Amino acid sequence: MSYNKVVLVGRLTRDPETRQTLDGNLITTFTLAVNRGSNGDDVDFIRIVAFRKLAELAHNYLQKGRMVLVDGKLRINKWKTNDGQPRSTVEIWADNIVFVDSKKGDREIPDEIPYEEVFGQDVETDEDIPNDDEPPF
């Protein structure tokens, strides 16, 4: 059995960059500065990649200096340069992004983001839910 799960808390080093694939899906990348020690001298800079609706959320609401928690999967990309030298880079493919601070900058950040805006699904209507305060059992 294997398990690939990473949880990081850090600050964005710059505003996210977003691009669109040929089939219309969004991909947003940004770099997190994550302290390794308690004194803050040792810092790792880790590339984060978000896809589709999560990419849209990152593009719309994240900015340089914002502190976030990212959980996702570790991914190591390997390739060879034009002269045949092997290269690799480590990145995290985000499954979830959580705002850790309430810092507001140039972009307006709402207190609550509608579920359908983040996940692209309609929220069930509450027509079938009774208006009384009694539990349903």
N, C-alpha and C positions, 0 to 999 in steps of 0.2 A: 504494500500500500504506500502511496506517496501523497503528499499534501503540500500545496503551494499557496501560502497566504502571507501577505505582508501588510503591516499596519504602521503608518508613519504620521508624525505630527511635525509640521514645519511651516516656514513662511515662503511665499512665492518670491523668487528672485527677480522676476519681470512679469509683465502682463502676458497672459496666455496667447498662443498663436493657434489660429484655427484655419483648417483647409477642408476642402470638400473632395471626396473621391469621385470617380467617373460615374458611379451609380447613385450619387447624391447623398451619401452618408457623410456626416461631419466627423472630423478628427481634431481634437484640441490637445496641444502639448504645452507643458510648463515645467519649470524646475523648482523643486523644493529644497530649501536649505534646512537640514536637519542636524541639530546639535548631537554630538556623540557623547560628550561628557557633561558634567554638571557645571563646569566653569565656562562653557561656551566657546572655548578656544578651538576645539576640534569640530569641524563642520563638514558634513557630506552634502554634496549637491546631487540630487537624484531626479532624473527625468521621469515625468508622469505623462501617460497617454490615456486620454478618455475618448470614448466613441459614442456616436449617435446622440441621444438625449442628454446623457451625462456630459458630452462634449459641448452641447449647446448651453447647458447650465454653467459649466466652467467658463465658457466664452462670455456669457452675459453677466455673471456675478463675481468672478474672481479678478483680482488685480494685484500688482506688485505690492509686497508687504503684508498681504492678507494671510493670516494663520489658518490652516486647514488640517483636518485629519483625512488621510487617504487610506482606504484599504483596497487591496487588489492582489494581483499575481505578479511574481517576479518573472521577467522575460529577458533572456540574453540573446542579442542579435549578433551574428557572426558573418563576416564577409571578407573578401580579399580586395586590396587596393589594385589600381591599374598595374603596378609593378609587382604584384603577387604577394605583398605583405599581409599576413592575417591581422584582422582588426575585430574588436568586439565592443559592444556597448551594453550597459545594463539599464533597463527601464522597468517601470511598474505600469501594468495595464490596470487602470482603476476600475473597481466595481462599485465604489461608493465614495463620495466626497462630502465631508461634514464641515460646516463653518465653525471654527473654534472661537473666534473673536467676533465682536460686533462692530468692527471698524468700518466706517463708511468713508469712501473716497469720492472720486469723480463720478462714479456710477451710483445710481440710487439702488440700494439693496433693500428689498421688502422684508418685513418681519416674517412673513409667511409666504411661501411660494406654492401656488395651487398644484395639487397632485397631478392633474392632467397636463399641466405645462411641463413638468419634469419628466413624466413617464409616458405622455402621449395617449393616455387612456381616459375615457370618461369615468367620472366618479359615479357610483350607483346613486340613483335618486332616492330620496328618503320618503317616497310616497307610501311605501308599505310599512313604515315605522310609525307606531302609534304615538300620539302627542302627550300621553300621560307619563307620569314619573314611575309607574309600576314596572318592576322587572318582568321579563317575558316568561317566567317560570312559576 
